[in-house]
Amino acid sequence: MLRLWSPLSVVMMAATLASTVSAEPAQLDIVCDAPVVMLVLGQIENQDAMRTYGEQLRQLPTYPEQQGYYQFMRPIEVFEGDWPSNQFVIGAKFPCVAAARGFWYSDDYQNIRPLRSGAGTISVSVHPINPPPDYVTGADPKRLFAEQEPQSNP
């Protein structure tokens, strides 16, 4: 018996097959012992879209799986200039650059990335974490000042 497929059933079958195919790069077998910070610089243009993206991002298992976490997200104090309310800087620490790639290029993250389309402009880079220099000994710093008013740019 010859079976004919409707165009809709062909599209649905193709979508099902496409959703099961992994786009993730090949796994590496390496030692992950050179910590990095993923630096995310952003300017928000659509707060609602960015909020939706952020909610979905927090639900992903990918940060914990990659041993990543936010080291910083918002300033606690501004020393100079004005901090625009629609701009942000996030620093996410990972145990190595391959782990940061494992987060960024994971199917989980790539599937929610389109949610921030039109939400703003974002630049993302990865930076090594330098070991402390010899003069950092754990002693108390010599000067500890109280909070001051932000300075204007010279």
The 8 nearest C-alpha neighbors of each residue, nearest first, counted from 0:
[[1, 2, 3, 4, 5, 8, 9, 6],
 [0, 2, 3, 4, 5, 9, 8, 6],
 [3, 1, 0, 4, 5, 8, 9, 6],
 [4, 2, 1, 5, 6, 0, 8, 9],
 [3, 5, 8, 6, 9, 2, 7, 1],
 [4, 6, 8, 7, 9, 3, 10, 2],
 [5, 7, 9, 8, 10, 4, 11, 3],
 [8, 6, 10, 5, 9, 11, 4, 12],
 [7, 9, 11, 5, 10, 6, 12, 4],
 [8, 10, 6, 12, 7, 11, 13, 5],
 [11, 9, 13, 7, 8, 12, 14, 6],
 [10, 12, 8, 14, 13, 9, 7, 15],
 [11, 13, 15, 9, 14, 10, 8, 16],
 [14, 12, 10, 16, 15, 11, 17, 9],
 [15, 13, 17, 11, 12, 16, 18, 10],
 [16, 14, 12, 18, 13, 17, 11, 19],
 [15, 17, 13, 19, 14, 18, 12, 20],
 [18, 16, 14, 20, 19, 15, 13, 21],
 [19, 17, 15, 16, 20, 14, 21, 13],
 [18, 20, 16, 17, 21, 15, 14, 22],
 [21, 19, 17, 18, 22, 16, 15, 23],
 [22, 20, 23, 19, 106, 18, 17, 24],
 [21, 23, 106, 20, 24, 105, 104, 109],
 [22, 24, 21, 105, 106, 104, 25, 101],
 [25, 23, 26, 22, 104, 105, 21, 101],
 [24, 26, 27, 23, 22, 28, 101, 21],
 [25, 27, 24, 28, 23, 101, 97, 29],
 [28, 26, 29, 25, 97, 24, 30, 98],
 [27, 29, 26, 30, 31, 25, 97, 98],
 [30, 28, 27, 31, 97, 32, 26, 95],
 [29, 31, 32, 28, 33, 95, 27, 97],
 [30, 32, 95, 94, 29, 33, 97, 98],
 [31, 33, 94, 95, 30, 34, 29, 96],
 [32, 34, 95, 94, 31, 35, 127, 96],
 [35, 33, 94, 95, 93, 128, 32, 127],
 [36, 34, 127, 128, 126, 93, 95, 92],
 [37, 35, 92, 126, 91, 125, 90, 38],
 [36, 38, 125, 91, 90, 124, 92, 126],
 [39, 37, 90, 124, 123, 89, 125, 36],
 [38, 40, 123, 89, 88, 122, 41, 37],
 [41, 39, 88, 122, 121, 87, 123, 38],
 [42, 40, 121, 87, 86, 120, 43, 39],
 [41, 43, 86, 120, 119, 85, 87, 44],
 [44, 42, 119, 85, 45, 118, 86, 46],
 [43, 45, 119, 118, 46, 42, 117, 85],
 [46, 44, 118, 48, 47, 43, 49, 119],
 [45, 47, 49, 48, 50, 43, 44, 118],
 [48, 46, 50, 49, 45, 51, 118, 52],
 [47, 49, 51, 118, 50, 45, 46, 115],
 [50, 48, 52, 46, 118, 47, 51, 115],
 [49, 51, 53, 47, 52, 48, 46, 54],
 [52, 50, 48, 54, 53, 49, 47, 55],
 [51, 53, 49, 55, 114, 50, 54, 115],
 [54, 52, 56, 50, 55, 51, 49, 57],
 [55, 53, 51, 57, 56, 52, 50, 58],
 [54, 56, 58, 52, 53, 57, 51, 59],
 [55, 57, 53, 58, 54, 59, 52, 111],
 [56, 58, 54, 55, 59, 53, 60, 62],
 [59, 57, 55, 56, 60, 54, 53, 61],
 [58, 60, 61, 56, 57, 55, 107, 62],
 [61, 59, 63, 62, 64, 58, 57, 107],
 [60, 62, 64, 59, 63, 102, 65, 107],
 [63, 61, 67, 65, 64, 60, 66, 68],
 [64, 62, 66, 65, 61, 67, 60, 68],
 [65, 63, 61, 62, 66, 60, 67, 102],
 [64, 66, 62, 67, 63, 98, 61, 102],
 [67, 65, 63, 64, 93, 62, 94, 68],
 [68, 66, 93, 62, 65, 92, 63, 91],
 [67, 69, 91, 92, 70, 62, 66, 93],
 [70, 68, 91, 71, 90, 92, 72, 89],
 [69, 71, 90, 91, 92, 68, 72, 89],
 [72, 70, 90, 69, 89, 73, 91, 88],
 [71, 73, 89, 88, 90, 69, 74, 70],
 [72, 74, 71, 75, 88, 87, 89, 76],
 [75, 73, 76, 77, 72, 71, 88, 82],
 [74, 76, 73, 77, 72, 71, 78, 146],
 [75, 77, 74, 78, 146, 149, 147, 73],
 [78, 76, 149, 79, 74, 82, 75, 80],
 [79, 77, 149, 150, 76, 80, 148, 147],
 [80, 78, 150, 149, 151, 77, 152, 81],
 [81, 79, 151, 152, 150, 149, 82, 78],
 [80, 82, 83, 79, 77, 149, 151, 78],
 [81, 83, 84, 80, 77, 86, 74, 85],
 [84, 82, 85, 86, 81, 87, 42, 80],
 [83, 85, 86, 82, 87, 43, 42, 81],
 [84, 86, 43, 83, 42, 87, 44, 41],
 [87, 85, 42, 83, 41, 84, 43, 88],
 [86, 88, 41, 40, 42, 89, 85, 73],
 [87, 89, 40, 39, 72, 41, 90, 73],
 [90, 88, 72, 39, 71, 38, 91, 87],
 [89, 91, 38, 71, 70, 37, 69, 36],
 [92, 90, 69, 37, 68, 36, 70, 89],
 [91, 93, 36, 67, 68, 35, 70, 69],
 [94, 92, 67, 35, 95, 34, 99, 66],
 [93, 95, 34, 32, 31, 33, 35, 98],
 [96, 94, 34, 33, 31, 98, 97, 93],
 [95, 97, 99, 98, 35, 100, 93, 125],
 [96, 98, 100, 99, 95, 101, 31, 27],
 [99, 97, 101, 100, 96, 95, 65, 93],
 [100, 98, 96, 102, 101, 97, 93, 103],
 [99, 101, 103, 97, 102, 98, 104, 96],
 [102, 100, 98, 99, 104, 105, 103, 97],
 [101, 103, 99, 100, 105, 104, 61, 65],
 [104, 102, 100, 105, 101, 108, 99, 109],
 [103, 105, 101, 100, 102, 23, 109, 106],
 [106, 104, 107, 102, 108, 23, 103, 101],
 [105, 107, 109, 108, 110, 23, 22, 104],
 [108, 106, 105, 110, 109, 59, 111, 61],
 [109, 107, 110, 105, 111, 106, 103, 112],
 [108, 110, 106, 112, 111, 107, 105, 104],
 [109, 111, 108, 107, 112, 106, 113, 105],
 [112, 110, 108, 113, 114, 109, 107, 52],
 [111, 113, 109, 114, 110, 115, 108, 52],
 [114, 112, 116, 115, 111, 110, 109, 52],
 [115, 113, 52, 112, 116, 111, 48, 51],
 [116, 114, 118, 113, 52, 49, 117, 112],
 [115, 117, 113, 118, 114, 119, 112, 48],
 [116, 118, 119, 115, 45, 44, 48, 120],
 [119, 117, 45, 115, 48, 49, 44, 116],
 [120, 118, 43, 44, 42, 117, 45, 121],
 [119, 121, 42, 41, 43, 122, 118, 44],
 [120, 122, 41, 40, 119, 42, 123, 39],
 [121, 123, 40, 39, 41, 124, 120, 38],
 [122, 124, 39, 38, 40, 121, 37, 125],
 [125, 123, 38, 37, 126, 39, 122, 36],
 [124, 126, 37, 36, 38, 35, 127, 123],
 [127, 125, 36, 35, 37, 128, 124, 38],
 [128, 126, 35, 129, 34, 36, 125, 33],
 [129, 127, 35, 34, 126, 130, 36, 33],
 [128, 130, 127, 131, 132, 34, 35, 126],
 [129, 131, 132, 128, 133, 127, 34, 33],
 [130, 132, 135, 129, 133, 134, 136, 128],
 [131, 133, 134, 135, 130, 129, 136, 137],
 [132, 134, 135, 131, 136, 130, 137, 129],
 [133, 135, 132, 136, 131, 137, 138, 140],
 [136, 134, 133, 132, 137, 131, 138, 140],
 [135, 137, 138, 134, 133, 132, 139, 131],
 [136, 138, 135, 139, 140, 134, 133, 131],
 [139, 137, 136, 140, 135, 141, 134, 142],
 [138, 140, 141, 137, 142, 136, 143, 135],
 [139, 141, 142, 138, 143, 137, 135, 136],
 [142, 140, 139, 143, 138, 144, 137, 135],
 [143, 141, 140, 144, 139, 145, 138, 146],
 [144, 142, 141, 145, 140, 139, 146, 147],
 [145, 143, 142, 146, 147, 141, 140, 148],
 [144, 146, 147, 143, 142, 148, 76, 78],
 [145, 147, 144, 148, 76, 149, 78, 77],
 [148, 146, 149, 145, 78, 144, 150, 76],
 [147, 149, 150, 146, 78, 77, 79, 76],
 [150, 148, 78, 79, 77, 147, 80, 151],
 [151, 149, 79, 78, 80, 148, 152, 77],
 [152, 150, 80, 79, 153, 149, 81, 78],
 [151, 153, 80, 79, 150, 81, 149, 78],
 [152, 151, 150, 79, 80, 149, 78, 81]]
